[in-house]
Amino acid sequence: MLESIHANKTASITEFKKNPQSLIDAARGETIALLNRNRTAAYIVPPEVYERLLEMAEDIELGRIYEERKHEKANAIEVAIDDL
């Protein structure tokens, strides 16, 4: 079975268990695909990439909420300036 690997760097889980930090250092800020029996088991992403992914997910969610609500009628409340 063919499988796409979405990283330029790969390592086996066995290699990762031996010395995780050395693999992370060797990747120099790139994502690592962890392989188990030549199949992707997990990805190790740098904190900056993970933070960007979270921001993108939040933007997508906010866009979805906007699309749901953009046709709702606003509940306007009239207030006299003297009441403020």
C-alpha positions in Angstrom: 0.0 0.0 0.0 1.3 3.4 -0.9 1.3 6.1 1.7 2.1 9.8 1.6 4.6 11.1 4.1 4.1 14.8 4.9 7.6 15.5 6.2 11.1 15.8 4.7 12.6 14.0 7.6 11.8 10.5 8.8 13.0 8.3 11.7 11.9 4.9 13.1 10.3 4.7 16.5 13.3 2.6 17.6 15.7 5.5 16.6 13.4 7.9 18.4 13.4 5.9 21.6 17.2 5.7 21.7 17.6 9.5 21.8 14.6 11.7 21.1 16.4 15.0 21.6 19.2 14.2 19.2 16.6 13.5 16.4 14.8 16.7 17.2 18.1 18.6 17.1 19.1 17.0 13.8 15.8 18.0 12.2 16.7 21.7 12.7 13.2 22.9 13.1 11.6 20.6 10.5 8.8 18.2 11.0 9.8 14.5 11.5 7.6 11.6 10.5 8.0 8.7 12.9 7.7 5.4 11.1 6.7 2.0 12.6 7.3 -0.8 10.1 7.7 1.7 7.3 4.3 3.3 8.0 3.8 6.7 9.4 2.9 6.4 13.1 3.2 10.0 14.2 4.6 13.4 13.4 6.9 15.5 15.6 6.3 19.1 14.8 8.3 22.1 16.2 6.4 24.3 18.6 6.2 27.2 16.1 4.5 25.0 13.5 2.1 23.6 16.1 1.2 27.1 17.2 0.6 28.2 13.5 -1.6 25.1 13.0 -3.7 26.0 16.1 -4.1 29.6 14.9 -5.2 28.4 11.5 -7.7 26.0 13.1 -9.0 28.9 15.2 -9.3 31.2 12.1 -11.3 28.5 10.3 -13.6 28.0 13.3 -14.1 31.8 13.6 -14.9 31.9 9.8 -17.4 29.1 10.2 -19.1 31.0 13.1 -19.2 34.2 11.1 -20.8 32.4 8.1 -23.4 30.9 10.4 -24.2 34.2 12.0 -23.8 36.8 9.3 -27.5 36.7 8.3 -28.8 36.9 11.9 -30.6 40.1 12.7 -28.8 42.1 15.4 -30.8 42.8 18.6 -30.4 46.5 18.7 -31.3 48.2 22.0 -32.2 51.9 21.9 -30.5 53.9 24.7 -30.9 57.6 25.3 -27.6 59.5 25.5 -28.8 61.0 28.8 -29.2 57.5 30.3 -25.5 56.8 29.9 
